[in-house]
Amino acid sequence: MTKRTKWLFGAALGLPLAYHVLIGFGAADAAEPVSAAPVTNPSGPVPTFADKEAFFGDLHLHTTNSFDAYVLMGTRTTPDDAYRFASGQTIDYLGQPIRRSFPLDFEAITDHSENLGVFNQLDDPQSAFSLSEVGKLARKGGVEAFLKIVKLITDGVRLGDNAAAVSASTWRREKDTANHFYQPGKFTTFIAYEWTSMPGGQNLHRNVIFKGSDAPAPFTSIDSKDPKDLWTWLSKIRTQGFEAIAIPHNGNASNGLMYDWTSLDGKPIDEAYAQLRAANEPLSEVSQNKGTSETHPALSANDEFANYELFDKLLIGTQPSKPAGSYWRDALGRGLVLQQKLGVNPYKDGAEGSSDLHGGLQVTTAQEYGGIAGANLGGGRFNRETAEQALGLKPSGLSAGLNPVILSPGALTGVWAESNTREAIYDAFRRKETYATSGSRLKVRFFGGWDFASSFVAKPGWVHEAYRLGVPMGGDLPTAAAGRAPSFVVQAVKDPLSGNLDRVQVVKVYVENGKQQEKIFDVAWSGTRKIDPATGKLPAVGSTVDLTTGKWDNSIGAAELTTVWTDPTFKADQPAAYYVRVLEIPTPRWSTLRALEFGLPLPKEVAPTIQQRAWSSPIWYTPARSRS
């Protein structure tokens, strides 16, 4: 692809000039990346933790091998670059050294499996693909040409006579690269890809994460757009020795299809469907660059924190996405209802958070994220023009009607595992001992049981005892003890580089008279605040953010919050799911930092501050008669 071709694609979409200058022109003309030095696994035993340790990583990241990253963003960042950056190494990017603010513990590169690596052939103007009709269309540029290519891809067409061979070769390289950078005990990589089904523009994407060091050729949306067929394939390859799971993402942009009452063909969910989904999808992506999928104000009217980093439209165009069936909390409730009817819960999903950034450089902090023009640069330098377009002060045109200021930095997945290895971390995915954060490294523990006294956390070694006496996040409470309500142990510890803690909440989703319900309980908080008996709400923690400078401090909030909470509304005959939500004190949103940095007005479309947060996987309670 020539300089002019890349500029035409960016201009056709009205993309920020930063894409044309920083990515479209600079990256394309950079020298071929030099292979990283061989990685040697650390000598000696891998560190292990008897009561598990929290590890943080990303399970959703794109590089130059993804069509949209290559064409829309002009991304030339390779999987080698992505792994080195994620693991904390300094890399050269557009002529400048960049380094992440902190290294991740694990990473999965999930390039789109459809036409994987095919468009990279445009780097050679004499390649067969460049000279093909699709290649000519791509090099022609312009809005009409781009939309035709997008339609071909969403229709599931393999582009070019050699597309299958190119994708196979690219897949082999991606597997080799993941294995090359795997350092047990220090940095874990997962072989992975994104299955990209989007019928009618409605997002049904899944990230497929493999446990081992090998994986078969991806099952793509060209093979089938129905997630049921993906799960069937996963079950089949499991019998061949390939263990893998699928993780749905951006349910918020699914128009109600991600967690529907029916399968994609419109048939009501039955027991076979529920079992197949439950066996292959233990987690859901709750937060990422394109919004949060926890809940929506239309679904949770009494939740004062439901309006958090919302992206409630389809991924392409301006059509709103129907809230019902699109959010994780709603899915938890629907799953409980279906459990009563079918004996199986198809939506028994733990929490996971990722980035979905398309520049290969995963960033999660407001300081490093520069908006639509800078997010995909990772540690790239920002400028005034970049900031103006990222803040929506100048047209970006990324998608008609989309103001890029509503997008967010990448999220993170926290897992509790015995060691930083593929086996231990993947097993945590399977048992759902995971939680999502909006980007900070909060440590959250959550246990449920029938034998936790209020003084439990005052005892030395209480974590070990909690595992012995109860179940951790992702687990199932045993049968109810007669006349007793379950108790939950919660501990939240702040990220040393982020804000203090405001509060800890327990969100209860349950079924009453055949209908899903929800309640939110403030169970621990900083300071001397008291719940207002008239409203049932806890007063706001306050804010130290100076909106003229962007400075803030930790003079409010708490470094740690720990408590034992007993459900005052428990009824032994009601199925329920409990999860923890932890909120930090207010800190400046990335858009505020960029505006202040370049003397621009604060955006009116978003709040100037945010409260970073974490969401634990649930603990489920199922009455004895409803257990599968």
C-alpha positions in Angstrom: 0.0 0.0 0.0 1.5 3.3 -1.0 1.6 6.5 1.1 -1.2 7.9 -0.9 -3.4 4.8 -0.6 -3.1 4.9 3.2 -3.9 8.5 3.3 -7.0 8.0 1.1 -8.4 5.4 3.4 -7.9 7.7 6.4 -9.3 10.7 4.6 -12.3 8.6 3.3 -13.3 8.0 6.8 -12.4 11.4 8.0 -9.8 9.9 10.4 -7.6 12.1 12.5 -4.6 13.6 10.7 -2.5 11.9 13.3 -3.4 8.6 11.7 -2.1 9.9 8.3 1.1 11.4 9.7 2.0 9.3 12.7 0.7 5.9 11.4 -0.2 6.1 7.7 3.1 7.7 6.7 5.6 7.0 9.4 4.9 3.4 10.3 4.6 2.1 6.8 8.0 3.4 5.8 9.7 2.1 8.9 12.3 -0.6 8.5 11.2 -4.2 8.7 11.0 -5.0 12.5 14.1 -6.8 13.8 13.3 -10.1 15.4 13.6 -10.0 19.2 16.5 -11.8 20.9 15.6 -15.3 21.9 13.7 -15.5 25.2 15.0 -17.9 27.7 12.8 -19.2 30.5 14.0 -18.3 33.9 16.1 -20.9 35.6 15.0 -22.6 38.8 11.4 -23.3 40.0 8.5 -21.0 39.0 7.3 -19.0 42.1 4.1 -20.5 43.5 1.6 -19.1 46.0 -0.3 -21.5 48.3 -3.3 -19.1 48.7 -2.9 -17.7 45.2 -1.7 -14.3 43.9 -3.3 -11.7 41.7 -2.0 -11.5 38.2 -3.1 -8.9 35.7 -3.3 -9.1 31.9 -5.2 -8.5 28.7 -7.0 -11.1 26.6 -8.0 -8.9 23.7 -5.4 -7.0 21.5 -4.9 -6.5 17.8 -1.8 -6.0 15.7 -1.0 -5.3 12.1 -2.4 -8.8 11.1 -6.0 -7.7 11.7 -7.7 -6.1 8.7 -9.2 -3.2 10.6 -6.0 -2.4 12.4 -4.0 -2.4 9.2 -6.5 -0.5 7.0 -8.3 1.8 9.4 -5.5 2.5 11.9 -2.5 2.0 9.5 -1.1 -0.2 12.3 2.2 -1.8 11.5 2.9 -3.0 15.1 3.8 -6.7 15.0 3.0 -9.4 17.5 6.7 -9.3 18.5 6.3 -5.6 19.3 3.1 -6.1 21.2 4.5 -8.8 23.5 7.7 -6.9 24.2 5.7 -3.8 25.0 3.2 -5.7 27.2 6.0 -7.4 29.1 7.6 -4.0 30.1 10.3 -3.8 27.5 11.2 -0.5 25.8 10.5 -0.6 22.1 11.1 1.8 19.2 7.9 3.2 17.8 7.8 5.8 15.1 11.3 6.8 15.9 10.9 7.2 19.7 11.5 4.8 22.6 8.3 3.9 24.4 7.6 1.8 27.5 4.5 0.8 29.4 4.0 2.4 32.8 4.0 -1.2 34.3 4.4 -4.6 32.8 1.6 -7.0 32.4 1.7 -10.6 33.8 -0.1 -12.1 30.8 -1.2 -11.2 27.3 -3.2 -12.7 24.4 -3.0 -11.3 20.9 -6.4 -11.8 19.3 -6.1 -10.8 15.7 -9.3 -11.2 13.6 -9.2 -14.7 12.2 -11.1 -13.6 9.1 -8.6 -12.8 6.3 -5.9 -13.0 8.9 -2.8 -11.2 7.5 -4.3 -11.0 4.0 -4.2 -7.2 3.7 -0.5 -7.0 4.7 0.2 -8.2 1.2 -0.6 -4.6 0.0 2.9 -3.7 1.3 4.1 -5.2 -1.9 2.4 -3.4 -4.9 3.3 -6.4 -7.2 1.9 -9.1 -4.9 -1.0 -11.2 -6.3 -3.3 -9.7 -3.8 -2.3 -6.1 -4.7 -3.1 -6.9 -8.3 -6.4 -8.7 -7.6 -9.7 -6.9 -7.9 -10.0 -6.5 -4.1 -6.4 -5.3 -4.0 -7.1 -2.7 -6.7 -10.2 -1.7 -4.9 -8.2 -1.2 -1.7 -5.5 0.8 -3.5 -8.1 2.9 -5.2 -9.3 4.2 -1.8 -12.3 6.4 -1.1 -15.5 5.9 0.9 -17.2 3.7 -1.7 -14.3 1.3 -2.1 -13.8 1.0 1.7 -17.5 0.2 2.3 -17.4 -2.4 -0.4 -14.5 -4.1 1.3 -16.1 -3.9 4.7 -19.3 -5.5 3.3 -17.3 -8.4 1.8 -15.6 -9.0 5.1 -18.8 -8.9 7.2 -20.4 -11.2 4.6 -17.7 -13.8 5.3 -15.9 -13.7 2.0 -12.2 -14.8 1.7 -10.5 -12.0 -0.1 -8.0 -13.1 -2.7 -7.2 -16.5 -4.3 -4.4 -17.1 -1.8 -6.3 -15.8 1.3 -6.5 -19.2 3.0 -2.8 -19.9 2.5 -1.7 -16.5 3.7 -4.0 -16.8 6.8 -2.6 -20.2 7.6 1.0 -18.9 7.3 0.2 -15.9 9.5 -1.5 -18.2 12.1 1.6 -20.3 12.3 3.7 -17.2 12.9 1.4 -16.0 15.6 1.5 -19.3 17.4 5.3 -19.4 17.2 5.5 -15.8 18.5 3.3 -16.5 21.5 5.4 -19.5 22.4 8.6 -17.6 21.9 7.6 -14.9 24.4 6.2 -17.3 27.0 8.3 -17.0 30.2 6.7 -19.2 32.9 6.7 -17.4 36.2 7.4 -14.0 34.6 5.2 -13.4 31.5 2.5 -15.6 30.2 1.3 -15.6 26.6 -1.8 -17.3 25.2 -2.3 -18.4 21.6 -5.6 -16.8 20.7 -7.7 -15.1 18.0 -11.0 -13.2 17.6 -14.0 -14.8 15.9 -15.7 -11.9 14.3 -19.4 -12.5 13.7 -21.5 -9.4 13.2 -24.9 -10.3 11.6 -26.7 -7.1 10.5 -24.0 -5.0 12.3 -24.9 -6.6 15.6 -21.8 -7.6 17.6 -21.4 -11.3 18.5 -17.6 -11.3 18.6 -15.8 -13.8 20.7 -12.1 -14.1 21.7 -10.9 -17.7 21.6 -8.1 -18.4 24.1 -6.1 -21.7 24.0 -4.5 -23.2 27.0 -1.5 -25.0 25.4 1.4 -24.4 23.0 -0.5 -25.5 19.9 -3.9 -24.8 18.3 -5.7 -25.9 15.1 -6.5 -23.5 12.3 -9.2 -21.0 13.6 -12.9 -21.6 13.2 -14.0 -18.3 11.7 -17.2 -16.4 11.0 -16.6 -17.4 7.4 -17.3 -21.0 8.6 -20.4 -19.9 10.5 -21.8 -16.7 12.1 -23.7 -18.7 14.7 -21.9 -18.9 18.1 -23.5 -22.3 18.6 -21.3 -23.6 15.8 -18.2 -22.1 17.4 -19.0 -23.9 20.7 -19.6 -27.1 18.9 -16.1 -26.8 17.2 -14.5 -26.0 20.6 -16.1 -29.2 22.0 -14.8 -31.2 19.1 -11.2 -30.0 19.2 -11.2 -30.6 23.0 -11.5 -34.3 22.3 -8.4 -33.9 20.0 -6.4 -32.4 22.9 -6.9 -28.7 22.2 -8.4 -27.0 25.3 -9.9 -23.6 24.6 -12.6 -21.2 25.7 -14.6 -18.4 24.0 -15.1 -15.0 25.7 -17.9 -12.8 24.3 -17.0 -9.1 24.1 -18.9 -5.8 23.6 -22.3 -7.3 24.5 -23.3 -3.6 24.9 -23.1 -3.4 21.0 -25.0 -6.6 20.3 -28.5 -5.1 20.1 -29.7 -7.6 22.6 -28.4 -10.7 20.8 -25.4 -11.5 23.1 -27.5 -12.7 26.1 -30.9 -13.3 24.4 -33.7 -15.5 25.5 -33.3 -17.3 22.1 -30.5 -18.7 20.0 -29.4 -16.9 16.9 -32.0 -18.8 14.8 -34.8 -17.4 17.0 -35.6 -20.6 18.8 -36.0 -20.5 22.6 -32.9 -21.6 24.5 -33.2 -25.2 25.4 -31.2 -27.5 27.7 -28.8 -28.6 25.0 -28.0 -25.0 24.0 -27.5 -24.0 27.6 -25.1 -26.9 28.3 -23.1 -26.2 25.2 -22.7 -22.5 26.0 -21.9 -23.1 29.6 -19.2 -25.6 28.7 -17.4 -23.2 26.4 -18.0 -19.7 27.7 -17.1 -19.4 31.4 -16.4 -15.6 31.2 -17.7 -12.4 29.7 -15.8 -9.2 28.9 -17.3 -6.6 31.2 -15.1 -3.6 30.3 -13.0 -2.5 27.3 -12.0 0.4 25.1 -15.5 0.5 23.5 -17.4 0.9 26.7 -18.5 -1.1 29.8 -20.9 -4.0 29.6 -21.8 -4.4 33.2 -25.2 -2.7 33.1 -27.1 0.3 31.7 -29.3 3.0 33.4 -32.3 1.7 31.4 -31.8 -1.7 33.1 -30.6 -0.5 36.5 -32.6 2.6 37.3 -31.7 2.6 41.0 -28.0 2.1 40.4 -26.3 5.5 40.8 -23.1 4.2 39.2 -24.7 2.5 36.2 -23.9 5.3 33.8 -20.2 4.5 33.5 -18.2 4.8 30.3 -21.2 3.8 28.1 -21.0 2.9 24.4 -24.6 2.0 23.6 -24.7 1.9 19.8 -23.8 -0.7 17.2 -20.1 -0.8 16.2 -20.9 0.5 12.7 -23.3 3.3 12.0 -25.5 5.3 14.3 -28.1 2.7 15.4 -28.6 2.4 19.1 -28.0 -1.0 20.7 -31.0 -2.3 22.6 -30.0 -2.6 26.3 -32.0 -5.7 27.3 -29.9 -8.7 26.5 -26.8 -6.7 25.9 -25.3 -6.4 29.4 -23.6 -8.8 31.8 -25.8 -8.1 34.9 -28.9 -8.6 32.9 -27.4 -11.9 31.6 -26.8 -13.1 35.2 -30.5 -12.6 36.0 -31.6 -14.2 32.8 -29.4 -17.2 33.5 -31.0 -17.7 36.9 -34.5 -17.6 35.3 -33.4 -20.2 32.7 -31.7 -22.3 35.4 -35.2 -22.7 37.0 -36.7 -23.7 33.7 -34.0 -25.9 32.2 -31.9 -27.0 35.1 -28.8 -25.4 33.4 -27.6 -21.8 33.5 -26.3 -20.7 30.1 -25.2 -17.3 31.4 -23.1 -18.4 34.4 -20.3 -16.0 33.4 -17.4 -14.7 35.4 -16.0 -11.2 34.8 -13.1 -10.4 32.5 -11.7 -7.0 31.3 -9.6 -6.3 28.2 -8.5 -3.5 25.9 -9.5 -4.3 22.2 -7.0 -1.7 21.2 -6.0 -2.0 17.6 -2.4 -0.6 17.6 -0.7 -3.5 19.3 0.3 -1.4 22.3 -1.9 -2.0 25.3 -2.4 1.0 27.6 -4.8 1.2 30.6 -4.1 4.5 32.3 -5.5 7.9 31.7 -2.0 9.3 31.6 -1.0 7.1 28.7 -4.2 7.0 26.7 -4.6 9.8 24.1 -8.0 9.1 22.7 -8.8 7.8 19.2 -5.7 9.4 17.7 -3.3 8.4 20.5 -4.8 5.2 22.0 -3.4 3.0 19.3 0.0 4.6 19.6 0.4 3.4 23.2 3.2 5.6 24.5 3.3 7.9 21.5 3.6 11.6 22.0 0.4 13.7 21.7 0.0 17.0 20.0 -2.7 19.7 19.9 -4.2 18.5 16.6 -4.3 14.9 17.8 -6.0 16.1 21.0 -8.6 18.2 19.2 -9.7 15.3 17.1 -9.6 12.8 20.0 -11.8 15.2 22.1 -14.3 15.6 19.3 -13.4 19.3 18.7 -12.6 18.4 15.1 -14.3 15.8 13.0 -12.8 12.3 13.3 -15.3 10.4 11.1 -14.3 7.0 12.6 -17.9 6.1 12.4 -20.8 8.3 11.5 -22.3 9.9 14.6 -19.5 8.6 16.9 -17.6 11.1 19.0 -14.3 9.5 19.9 -14.3 11.2 23.3 -16.6 8.5 24.7 -14.0 5.8 24.2 -11.9 4.6 27.1 -8.4 3.3 27.9 -8.1 -0.5 28.0 -9.3 -2.6 30.9 -7.6 -5.4 32.7 -8.3 -9.0 33.8 -7.2 -9.9 37.3 -6.9 -13.6 38.1 -6.2 -15.4 41.4 -3.7 -18.2 40.5 -1.1 -20.3 42.1 1.6 -19.2 39.6 2.1 -17.1 36.5 1.9 -20.0 34.0 -0.4 -20.9 31.2 -1.8 -23.8 33.2 -2.5 -21.9 36.4 -4.0 -18.8 34.8 -6.1 -20.7 32.3 -7.4 -22.9 35.1 -8.4 -19.7 36.9 -10.4 -18.7 33.8 -12.2 -22.1 33.9 -13.1 -21.8 37.6 -14.0 -18.1 37.1 -11.6 -16.9 39.9 -11.3 -13.8 37.9 -12.3 -10.1 38.0 -12.3 -7.2 35.7 -10.9 -3.7 36.3 -11.4 -0.5 34.3 -7.6 -0.3 34.1 -6.0 -0.1 37.5 -4.5 -3.0 39.4 -6.9 -3.2 42.3 -6.7 -6.5 44.3 -10.1 -7.9 45.1 -10.8 -11.0 47.1 -14.4 -12.4 47.5 -15.5 -15.5 49.4 -18.9 -16.8 50.3 -20.0 -19.4 52.8 -22.2 -20.2 55.9 -19.5 -20.0 58.6 -17.9 -16.6 58.4 -18.3 -14.6 61.6 -18.1 -10.8 61.6 -14.7 -11.1 63.2 -13.3 -13.6 60.7 -11.0 -11.2 58.9 -9.3 -10.2 62.1 -7.7 -13.6 62.4 -4.2 -14.2 61.0 -4.3 -16.4 58.0 -7.9 -15.7 57.2 -7.4 -16.1 53.5 -6.3 -19.7 53.9 -9.3 -20.3 56.1 -11.6 -18.7 53.7 -10.6 -21.1 51.0 -11.2 -24.0 53.5 -14.5 -22.8 54.8 -16.1 -21.2 51.8 -15.9 -20.7 48.0 -14.0 -17.9 46.2 -15.4 -15.7 43.4 -16.7 -17.9 40.5 -17.9 -20.6 42.9 -21.2 -22.0 44.1 -22.5 -21.9 47.6 -23.4 -25.3 49.0 -27.0 -26.0 50.0 -28.4 -23.5 52.4 -28.0 -24.1 56.1 -31.5 -24.1 57.7 -32.5 -20.7 59.0 -29.2 -19.1 58.0 -28.2 -16.5 55.4 -24.9 -16.7 53.6 -22.0 -14.4 54.6 -19.4 -13.0 52.3 -15.8 -12.0 53.0 -14.6 -9.0 50.9 -11.2 -7.4 50.7 -10.1 -4.6 48.3 -6.6 -3.2 48.1 -5.8 -0.1 46.1 -3.5 0.1 43.1 -0.3 1.8 44.4 -0.3 4.0 41.3 -4.0 4.9 41.3 -6.7 6.4 43.6 -7.7 5.4 47.1 -10.8 3.4 47.5 -14.3 5.0 47.9 -16.4 2.0 48.7 -17.1 -1.7 48.2 -20.6 -2.8 47.0 -22.2 -6.2 46.7 -24.6 -6.5 43.8 -27.2 -9.2 44.2 -29.1 -10.5 41.3 -31.9 -12.9 42.1 -35.2 -14.4 41.0 -38.5 -13.6 42.7 -41.8 -14.9 41.5 -40.2 -16.0 38.3 -38.7 -12.6 37.5 -35.1 -11.3 37.8 -34.4 -8.6 40.3 -31.4 -6.8 41.6 -30.3 -5.0 44.8 -27.1 -3.1 45.5 -25.6 -3.0 49.0 -22.8 -0.6 50.2 -20.8 -3.0 52.5 -17.6 -1.1 53.3 -16.5 2.5 52.7 -13.9 5.0 53.6 -14.3 7.8 56.2 -17.1 8.3 58.7 -19.9 8.6 56.2 -23.3 6.9 57.1 -26.0 5.6 54.8 -28.9 8.0 54.6 -31.9 6.1 56.1 -34.3 8.1 53.8 -32.6 7.2 50.5 -30.6 4.1 51.4 -27.7 5.8 49.7 -24.1 6.4 50.9 -23.0 10.0 50.5 -20.4 10.7 47.8 -16.8 10.4 48.9 -16.0 13.9 47.5 -13.2 14.8 45.1 -9.7 16.2 45.2 -9.4 16.8 41.5 -8.5 20.3 40.4 -10.1 20.8 37.0 -7.8 23.7 36.2 -4.6 21.6 36.5 -5.7 18.0 36.5 -3.9 17.4 39.8 -5.4 15.3 42.6 -4.3 13.5 45.7 -5.2 10.6 48.0 -6.1 12.7 51.0 -9.6 11.0 50.9 -10.5 7.4 50.6 -8.8 4.3 52.0 -5.9 2.2 50.9 -7.8 -1.0 51.9 -11.3 -2.0 52.7 -12.1 -5.4 54.3 -15.4 -6.7 55.7 -17.7 -9.6 56.3 -21.2 -9.0 55.1 -24.4 -11.1 55.6 -27.2 -10.8 53.1 -30.2 -9.3 55.1 -32.7 -10.2 52.3 -31.7 -13.9 51.8 -34.5 -16.3 51.0 -33.6 -20.0 50.8 -35.9 -20.6 47.8 -34.6 -17.8 45.6 -31.7 -18.4 43.2 -29.1 -15.6 43.4 -25.8 -14.4 42.1 -23.6 -12.0 44.2 -20.7 -10.0 42.8 -18.5 -7.3 44.2 -18.0 -3.8 42.7 -15.2 -1.7 44.1 -15.0 2.1 43.3 -11.9 4.3 43.6 -12.1 8.0 44.5 -12.6 10.4 41.6 -9.6 11.0 39.3 -9.3 12.9 36.1 -10.6 11.3 33.0 -8.1 10.9 30.1 -10.1 13.5 28.1 -9.6 16.1 30.9 -5.9 15.4 31.0 -5.6 15.9 27.2 -7.7 19.0 27.2 -5.7 20.6 30.0 -2.4 19.5 28.4 -3.2 21.5 25.3 -5.3 24.3 26.6 -8.5 23.0 25.1 -12.1 23.2 26.6 -13.2 20.3 28.7 -15.6 18.1 26.7 -19.2 18.5 27.6 -20.2 15.0 26.4 -18.4 13.2 29.3 -17.8 13.8 33.0 -14.4 15.5 33.8 -13.7 12.8 36.4 -14.2 9.1 36.7 -14.2 6.5 39.5 -12.0 3.6 38.3 -13.5 0.4 39.5 -13.4 -3.4 39.6 -16.0 -6.1 39.2 -15.6 -9.6 40.7 -16.9 -12.8 39.2 -20.1 -13.8 41.0 -20.7 -16.4 43.7 -23.9 -18.3 42.9 -26.6 -19.7 45.2 -29.0 -22.3 43.8 -31.8 -23.8 45.9 -31.5 -27.5 46.2 -34.5 -28.2 44.0 -33.1 -26.1 41.2 -29.6 -27.6 41.1 -28.5 -29.2 37.9 
